[in-house]
């Protein structure tokens, strides 16, 4: 099995979009933060603060003074509760070290939230909890194509049955895969980030056959038909 360190080294040798790296980081279950008396420590350099996190306690011990302890956090909690710092440093002083600047934190936290909705989509229970989760998700990526008159239109997912299925994505890496595949076919392609409430209300008004979530992966694509979109548009949490 490929380790996190090996994967980060591969990304260094073959640069990719940051969202691919973020999915990898969020998939790592536990992180360790240097601490003193049980309180997490930040590194201060001049006027900047940096949060160092380690993928294993062994890495933390090896690269910190002996009096420094550690506190453990799950990925889900840590990336949902990032402190106001200038960067996050992953496994500092190792060969595979990575620094994430603060301007990319919103992308990182959206990827973290996407994990929950992607798990729910994989289950496809179609009960009220399923419907509520889809409606409540606040960061769908919706590709738009601008015509010669400056009007934006939703982009369609590829379909061998020639159905009008809107392409929608739960995470930035999934959206990037579509962007790369569609760049030569679609001009003036841009990506909007919308709430579930806005998405389903808008799609319900269009003459469509449905939508496809993550048509190019990395998760298994999920199709939702037009009647379900209409139900979602009208759905209110019980």
N, C-alpha and C positions, 0 to 999 in steps of 0.2 A: 504494500500500500504506500502511495506517495505521501510523504509528510508535508506539513505546512511549510517548513523551511525549504524543502526541495521545490515545492510549487512556487514559492516566492522567488527563488533563484531562477526558475524557468521564466517567470514574468520579467525579470531583470534582463535576461538574455534575449527575450522575444517580447518587446513592449506591447502591451495591449491596453484597451480602454480601462480606466480606473474602476469602473463598475464590476468588471470581471474579477478584479482583485478583491473588491468589497464583498462580493458573494462568498469568496473563499474565506475571508476573515470572519464573517458572520457565521459561517458553517463550523468554525472552530469553537468547541463548546465552552471552554473555560479560559479566562485570562487572569494574570497575576499582576498586581500593581504594588510597587514599592511602598512601604508604610513605616511609620514610627508610632509606637503605642497604639496600634490598631487604626491609625488614621492615614489615608492615602497621601502620598507626597507628590508634589509637582516640582519639576526642575525649572529653576529661574535662571535665565541667561539675559543679562542686561534688562530690558523692559519687557521681555517675553516670558510666558509660562508654557511649559510643555508637559504633557502627560505621557509617561513611559509605561507601556504595558508589555507583558511577556507571555508568550504562548506556553511556557512551562515554568514551574517554580525553579527548576534547575538552571534555566537561562537567567532568571532573576538573581539567584544566589551567586552565580558565576560572575555577574557583571555589576554587582553592588557591594558596598562595604558590609562587613560581617554584622554590624549592629542594625542594619536595615532589615525589617521584616517584610511580610507580604500579606495582602488581602486578596481574596479570590472573588471573581465576578463571572456570572454567565454572560455570554455574548449578548443575549436578548436584553439583559438589564443594562449592561455597560453601554451599549451603543444607543440605548434609549435615554440615557442619563449622562451624556457627555458634559463635562464641565466647560466653563468658558475659558478655553486655552487657545494658544496660537497654533498648536499642532499636536498630533498624537504620534509617538515614536513606537514602532513595533519592533520588539526584540533588538533594542539598541546595542551597538558594538558587536553585532554578529555579522556574518557575511551576507545574510539574507535580510538585514535590517531595512525597514521601510518607514518613511515619514509622510504623514497625511496632513496637509495644511488645512486650516480652519475653513477656508472657502469651499472645501469638499465635504464638510460635515453634513450639510443637508442631504447630499446624495447618499452618504453612508447611513444616515438615519432612515431615509426612505427605503433603502435596501433592507434594513433591519425589519421594518414594518411589513415589507413584502413577504417575508418568510411565513408569517401567519396566514395571510390570504392564500398563498400558494399551497399551503398544507390543506386548507379548507377546500380549495378547488380540486385537489387531488382526491379528496373523499367524496365530493359531489353528492351530498346527502339530500339536497333539494328541500330541506325543511326550513322552518322560519329562521333558525340560527344561521343557516347557509345563506338565505336571502338577505338577512340583516348584515352579515359580514360583507357581502358584496356591495351592498348599498352604502355601508359605513366606511369602506376603504377610501382613503382620501388622496391617493397618489397614483391614479391610472395614467399611463403614458398613451396619448392619442396622436397618431401621425396625421398631419394635415398637409394638403397639397394646394398651392395657390394658383388660380387660373390667370389668364391674361388680363382679366378685369380686376384682379386683386382680391377676389373672393376665395375664401378657404373652404375646402371640401375634405371630408374624411377619406383616408386611404383604405383601400380594400386589401384583404389578405388573399394570397393565391388560392384558387379553388378549382379542382378539375371538373366540377359540375357547373361551373360558370354562375355560381350563386353570388349575390351581393353581400359579402360578409366583411364587416369592418374589422380592421386590425387594431387590437388594443393590447397593452402590455402592463404587467404588474410591477416590473422592475426595469431599471435603466439598462442593464446588460441585454435583456430581451429586446428592448426598443432599439439598441444599437445594432443588434443582429439584423433587424428589419431594415434599418437605415443603410447598412452596408449592402444588403441584397437588392434594395430598391433604388439606390442612388442613380444607376444608369437608366432606369425605366421611368422614374418620377422626377420631374423638375420642381424646384422650389419646395422641397419637402422640409417640413419642420415638425418639431415634437412639442405638443402641449401637455401639461400636467393638470389633471382635473379630478375633482371629487367624484365618488360614485353617484351621488345625487345628481350632479350636473351631467355626467356621462349618460346615465340611463334616460334622463329626461330628454336630452338632445337626440339620442339615437332612436327613441320612441317616435319622434316626429318625422323621421326619415324613411323613405321607401326601401327598406332593407330586408334581407332574409335572416340576418342575425349578426353575430360577431364572433371572432376567434381571439382568445387570449393566448399570447405568446406563440404565434404561429411558427417561429423559427427556434423555439426553445429559449433557454436551456431546460425549462420544465416541460412536461408533456402538454401539448396544446389542448385547450378546452374550448369547445364550441357552445355557444348559447343562442338559441333560436329567438326569433322576433317576439313570439308570445311571452317568453320568459323575460325579455327586455321590457315589454309593456308591464308585466307584473312587477318587475323591479322598480320601474319608474313610479308606480303607484304605491309601492310597498311602504308601510309605516311600521316601525318597531312596535310589537304588541306590548 
